[in-house]
Amino acid sequence: MSKHMQLTVTIRPYYRGDLDGVYPNLARHLEHLDAELVRQGPSLYDLTGQLDQLLYRFEGTQLREVLLRHREKLRKLHKDIRECLADWNLAQADKLLYSLEDQFEEIDSELK
């Protein structure tokens, strides 16, 4: 390590697709409750990181109830992904991202 200089590396979640096309029911519910959030194009990892805030803000909605049923799985996946990224275990992080997508497919299918 340099005596006077250090490097920092930033990993940013990126969602290439549009939420509407991949998770139409989820996008519809989110847009109804917070259109700006959908316009920002959050990644599933970002949404999961905001889970507690979303649960609080969407009190009394179907979306909240569905997210609440998946809360523990989502939290664990988010934590595990974050740990893999911190350890530079990118292959495992990628596998966990697939699991996160599976959870959101279930969430989307439960929303009407």
Beta strands, then each sheet from edge to edge (+ up, - down):
end
